[in-house]
Amino acid sequence: MPAIKFRGVDFIQFDSLLTEEERLVRDTTRQFIEDNLIPIIEECNRAGRFPRELVKPMADLGFFGASLKGYGCAGMGNVEYGLMTQELERGDSGVRSFVSVQSGLVMFPIYAFGSEEQKQTWLPAMQKGEKLGCFGLTEPGLRSNPGGMRTRARKVGNEYILNGEKMWITSGTIADVAVIWAKVENENDKIRGFLVEKDRKGFTSDDIHGKWSLRASVTSGLSMQDVHIPEANLLPKSDGLKSPLMCLNQARYGIAWGAIGAAMSCYDCALQYAILRKQWRDQPIASHQLVQDKLTWMISEITKAQLLVLQVGRLKDAGRVEHQHISMAKRNNVWMALECARLSRDILGANGVADDYPIMRHMMNLESVKTYEGTHDVHSLIIGQSVTGIDAF
Ligand SMILES: Cc1cc2nc3c(=O)[nH]c(=O)nc-3n(C[C@H](O)[C@H](O)[C@H](O)COP(=O)(O)OP(=O)(O)OC[C@H]3O[C@@H](n4cnc5c(N)ncnc54)[C@H](O)[C@@H]3O)c2cc1C
């Protein structure tokens, strides 16, 4: 079986809905992933290794904070940003997760809620990949319900003292700074964001081992025991639970596009394999109706997912997107991608479980993507609340 090389997926001339600049971003990212990530990703996945050597080249291409304006950031439109995450995740969800966290969950809150001094200190360095960040919202006890967090900040003089634990934190041990969400005791437990540098006394981070998903991404636990930080480390415009939720909206939007990339990778691999693989009277397995039905389901769902997220992106560019629109795109597209991975794995038979092909890796990765940034079911509840007006959480 010759090596299968990705050829792109476009059934209904989707490209004609994109501007020249959008196609350029997509094609540049695609080429970068083809040249730099595809050759090493299976080794990284086996070894559980984050390909840190790609941080600088990704920064040089403007991937970090790509949709932010100023501070050296690329100022991409939302569709350009989405097409970039699509191509990153066509390579690997773990690498896309790293970029999403650096951009949507660390640079974005500094940009949206930070002081000018915080922006000047962190954003240019993070854009260049010289400084890395992580986002600490999830806790060991409470995750889908961030409002119930236990991490506390107490203002004493001109400092805050932080105590608490964060769990399942992407890039936790490689980050120079953590955006930590905590309830402020002196402000009636209002949730606010803090910048905690990794070398603060009382702050520790440890990697979570034994993950069978997102193995090319670092996932960690963070612990804070009487961590003193200056009051200048408070993100001054952070204001309650809506602030971390705004960050999650940014990241969820990127995931909705990213999942299409993983689905495209699986579908294109299965399609090429089905045409090459011969069984029964020396006919390609693609000649069987049941195999064609699976391919038809996949290309139909990928196409619908593209149209859904393109509309959400256009609404976002126009300043008219609602959080439930993003929930629908994240929920649908990740589910769709996971189903594509399972059908593609099936089409490859035994070869589908081997890492000579990208499918099983995508499938395992997508299980995390289905859970993080709001689980599939949590997004059902968000959409349900939107259409019924009734909170079912
Ligand atoms: C690889 C990885 C990386 C991550 N990176 C980060 C990160 O960088 N920063 C961060 O803060 N977090 C991160 N997370 C955490 C992630 O956001 C949480 O795992 C997620 O929010 C779900 O929380 P949980 O795992 O505790 O599940 P739970 O909240 O325990 O949910 C378990 C199940 O119960 C369901 N459920 C929960 N509440 C309800 C309800 N009201 N009604 C119906 N069903 C419900 C859920 O849908 C799910 O199916 C990461 C997770 C993973 C796996």
The ligand as a MOL file (V3000), in Angstrom:
LIG
                    3D

  0  0  0     0  0            999 V3000
M  V30 BEGIN CTAB
M  V30 COUNTS 53 58 0 0 0
M  V30 BEGIN ATOM
M  V30 1 C -6.8140 16.6480 27.0660 0
M  V30 2 C -7.5870 17.6740 27.8260 0
M  V30 3 C -7.1360 18.9850 27.8770 0
M  V30 4 C -7.8130 19.9490 28.6430 0
M  V30 5 N -7.3280 21.2390 28.7070 0
M  V30 6 C -7.9110 22.1280 29.5730 0
M  V30 7 C -7.3180 23.4270 29.7830 0
M  V30 8 O -6.3240 23.8090 29.1410 0
M  V30 9 N -7.8810 24.2470 30.7240 0
M  V30 10 C -8.9780 23.8740 31.4450 0
M  V30 11 O -9.4190 24.6590 32.2870 0
M  V30 12 N -9.5710 22.6520 31.2530 0
M  V30 13 C -9.0480 21.7750 30.3490 0
M  V30 14 N -9.6240 20.5200 30.1580 0
M  V30 15 C -10.7550 20.1220 30.9960 0
M  V30 16 C -12.0700 20.0190 30.2780 0
M  V30 17 O -12.5360 21.2870 29.9210 0
M  V30 18 C -13.0360 19.2300 31.1900 0
M  V30 19 O -12.6030 17.8930 31.1930 0
M  V30 20 C -14.4610 19.3600 30.7190 0
M  V30 21 O -14.9490 20.6350 31.0460 0
M  V30 22 C -15.3990 18.3080 31.3190 0
M  V30 23 O -15.2470 18.2350 32.7070 0
M  V30 24 P -15.0840 16.7980 33.4450 0
M  V30 25 O -14.0180 16.0580 32.7500 0
M  V30 26 O -14.9620 17.0150 34.8960 0
M  V30 27 O -16.4600 16.0800 33.2320 0
M  V30 28 P -17.7510 16.1820 34.1660 0
M  V30 29 O -18.1050 17.6170 34.4030 0
M  V30 30 O -17.5890 15.3160 35.3570 0
M  V30 31 O -18.8130 15.5570 33.1930 0
M  V30 32 C -18.9090 14.1170 33.0280 0
M  V30 33 C -20.1290 13.8160 32.1570 0
M  V30 34 O -21.3000 14.3570 32.7860 0
M  V30 35 C -21.9940 15.1910 31.8790 0
M  V30 36 N -22.6160 16.2940 32.5930 0
M  V30 37 C -22.0530 17.1690 33.4650 0
M  V30 38 N -22.9530 18.0660 33.8780 0
M  V30 39 C -24.1240 17.7510 33.2710 0
M  V30 40 C -25.4540 18.2810 33.2970 0
M  V30 41 N -25.7530 19.3620 34.0170 0
M  V30 42 N -26.3930 17.6810 32.5590 0
M  V30 43 C -26.1070 16.6060 31.7920 0
M  V30 44 N -24.8810 16.0490 31.7120 0
M  V30 45 C -23.9090 16.6180 32.4480 0
M  V30 46 C -20.9220 15.7100 30.9210 0
M  V30 47 O -21.4910 16.1040 29.6830 0
M  V30 48 C -20.0320 14.4760 30.7660 0
M  V30 49 O -20.5850 13.6110 29.8190 0
M  V30 50 C -8.9920 19.5670 29.3450 0
M  V30 51 C -9.4670 18.2370 29.2450 0
M  V30 52 C -8.7930 17.3110 28.4890 0
M  V30 53 C -9.3170 15.9110 28.4030 0
M  V30 END ATOM
M  V30 BEGIN BOND
M  V30 1 1 1 2
M  V30 2 1 2 3
M  V30 3 2 2 52
M  V30 4 2 3 4
M  V30 5 1 4 5
M  V30 6 1 4 50
M  V30 7 2 5 6
M  V30 8 1 6 7
M  V30 9 1 6 13
M  V30 10 2 7 8
M  V30 11 1 7 9
M  V30 12 1 9 10
M  V30 13 2 10 11
M  V30 14 1 10 12
M  V30 15 2 12 13
M  V30 16 1 13 14
M  V30 17 1 14 15
M  V30 18 1 14 50
M  V30 19 1 15 16
M  V30 20 1 16 17
M  V30 21 1 16 18
M  V30 22 1 18 19
M  V30 23 1 18 20
M  V30 24 1 20 21
M  V30 25 1 20 22
M  V30 26 1 22 23
M  V30 27 1 23 24
M  V30 28 2 24 25
M  V30 29 1 24 26
M  V30 30 1 24 27
M  V30 31 1 27 28
M  V30 32 2 28 29
M  V30 33 1 28 30
M  V30 34 1 28 31
M  V30 35 1 31 32
M  V30 36 1 32 33
M  V30 37 1 33 34
M  V30 38 1 33 48
M  V30 39 1 34 35
M  V30 40 1 35 36
M  V30 41 1 35 46
M  V30 42 1 36 37
M  V30 43 1 36 45
M  V30 44 2 37 38
M  V30 45 1 38 39
M  V30 46 1 39 40
M  V30 47 2 39 45
M  V30 48 1 40 41
M  V30 49 2 40 42
M  V30 50 1 42 43
M  V30 51 2 43 44
M  V30 52 1 44 45
M  V30 53 1 46 47
M  V30 54 1 46 48
M  V30 55 1 48 49
M  V30 56 2 50 51
M  V30 57 1 51 52
M  V30 58 1 52 53
M  V30 END BOND
M  V30 END CTAB
M  END
